[in-house]
């Protein structure tokens, strides 16, 4: 997954051309992406078919996974997306503009670990929680060293146990 980028927030449409959508979205962040840079592009997740006359009600669009030929192009997309945080789907697809995010693609286990790390970092007032090259990091405050989170056990040791677990133990 080192060549994958996950793009979220782009509304789904019937008979959409994902390659074109991805190339237009990448231009909005300042990266010129050619068809020759793309190995594959798909939407992932459970598919709920759209009808011609109805819009999905408060349904999040499925993420688009972009698999690139070269890792350097992936890194360029992620770096440019980081500096342009307020990208919307306006001029990419029709409909109400929504905010678009470009992120690293994570394995299912790392996605769960990252979700847990974000929640735990918030509970224990950590200022930063991020992913870089598939690795999860947290940092308490500026100037402190980054802590790499490799498992739920490390998360418990370095950040702290889930507060809901602590509250349950205190009540017993």
C-alpha positions in Angstrom: 0.0 0.0 0.0 3.0 2.3 -0.2 1.8 3.6 -3.6 -1.9 4.1 -2.6 -3.7 7.3 -1.8 -7.2 7.4 -0.3 -9.4 10.3 -1.4 -12.5 10.9 0.7 -15.3 13.4 0.4 -16.0 13.2 -3.4 -19.7 12.5 -4.0 -20.6 9.4 -6.0 -22.4 9.7 -9.3 -23.8 7.1 -11.7 -21.3 6.2 -14.5 -18.5 8.3 -13.1 -15.0 8.3 -14.6 -12.8 7.9 -11.6 -9.6 8.4 -13.5 -10.8 11.8 -14.7 -12.1 12.7 -11.2 -8.8 11.9 -9.6 -6.8 13.9 -12.2 -9.0 17.0 -11.7 -8.9 16.7 -7.9 -5.1 16.4 -8.0 -4.9 19.5 -10.2 -6.8 21.4 -7.5 -4.0 20.7 -5.0 -1.3 21.6 -7.6 -0.2 18.1 -8.8 -0.3 17.3 -12.5 -1.4 13.6 -12.7 -1.4 11.9 -16.0 -3.1 8.7 -17.0 0.3 7.0 -17.2 0.9 7.7 -13.5 -2.2 5.7 -12.5 -2.1 2.0 -12.1 -5.7 1.6 -10.8 -8.5 3.7 -9.3 -11.6 2.3 -7.5 -14.1 3.1 -4.9 -14.0 0.9 -1.9 -16.6 -0.1 0.7 -20.1 -1.3 0.6 -21.9 -0.3 -2.5 -25.4 1.1 -2.2 -26.7 1.7 -5.7 -27.8 5.3 -6.6 -31.1 5.8 -8.5 -31.5 8.4 -11.2 -33.9 10.6 -9.3 -32.8 10.3 -5.7 -29.9 11.6 -3.8 -28.5 9.5 -0.9 -29.7 10.9 2.4 -26.8 12.0 4.7 -24.7 9.1 3.3 -21.0 9.5 3.1 -19.6 8.7 -0.3 -17.3 5.7 -0.5 -13.6 6.6 -0.6 -11.6 6.5 -3.8 -8.4 4.5 -3.7 -5.8 5.6 -6.2 -3.0 3.2 -6.9 0.0 4.9 -8.5 2.9 3.5 -10.5 5.5 5.4 -8.4 5.8 6.1 -4.8 7.3 9.6 -5.4 4.1 10.7 -7.1 2.1 9.5 -4.1 4.4 11.5 -1.8 4.0 14.5 -4.0 0.2 14.3 -3.8 0.2 13.9 0.0 2.7 16.8 0.5 0.7 19.1 -1.7 -2.6 18.1 -0.1 -1.1 18.9 3.3 -0.4 22.5 2.3 -3.8 23.0 0.7 -6.2 21.8 3.4 -9.4 23.5 2.2 -10.0 21.6 -1.0 -13.6 21.0 -2.0 -15.3 18.9 -4.7 -16.4 22.0 -6.5 -15.3 21.8 -10.2 -14.5 18.1 -9.7 -18.0 16.7 -9.7 -21.5 18.3 -9.9 -23.6 18.8 -6.8 -23.1 20.5 -3.5 -19.4 21.1 -2.8 -17.9 18.9 0.0 -14.5 19.0 1.6 -12.0 16.5 0.0 -9.2 14.8 1.9 -6.1 13.0 0.6 -4.7 10.4 3.0 -2.4 7.5 3.1 -4.1 4.1 2.7 -3.9 2.0 5.8 -4.5 -1.7 6.4 -7.6 -2.6 8.4 -5.6 -3.2 11.6 -3.7 0.0 11.2 -6.9 1.9 10.6 -8.3 0.5 13.9 -5.1 1.3 15.7 -5.0 4.9 14.3 -8.7 5.4 15.3 -7.8 4.2 18.8 -4.7 6.4 18.9 -6.7 9.5 17.9 -9.3 8.9 20.6 -6.7 8.1 23.3 -4.6 11.1 22.3 -7.6 13.3 22.7 -8.5 11.8 26.1 -4.9 12.3 27.4 -4.5 15.8 25.9 -1.9 14.8 23.3 -1.5 17.6 20.8 -0.6 15.6 17.7 -1.6 12.2 16.2 -0.6 11.4 12.6 0.4 8.7 10.1 3.6 8.8 8.1 4.6 6.0 5.7 2.1 3.7 7.3 3.4 4.3 10.8 1.3 5.9 13.6 2.8 8.6 15.8 1.6 10.7 18.7 3.3 13.7 20.4 2.3 15.3 23.7 3.4 18.9 22.8 5.9 20.9 20.7 9.5 20.0 21.5 8.7 16.6 22.9 9.7 13.4 20.9 7.3 11.6 18.7 6.1 8.3 20.0 5.6 5.5 17.5 2.5 3.4 18.1 2.8 -0.2 16.9 0.1 -2.0 18.8 -2.7 -1.4 21.3 -0.3 -2.6 24.0 2.1 0.2 23.2 -0.8 2.6 23.0 -1.8 1.7 26.6 1.8 2.0 27.8 2.9 5.2 26.1 -0.3 7.2 26.0 -2.5 5.6 28.7 -5.3 3.1 29.0 -8.7 3.9 27.7 -10.5 6.1 30.2 -13.7 4.0 29.8 -11.7 1.0 31.1 -10.4 3.1 34.0 -13.9 4.3 34.9 -15.2 0.7 34.8 -12.4 -0.5 37.1 -13.0 2.4 39.6 -16.7 1.6 39.8 -16.0 -2.0 40.8 
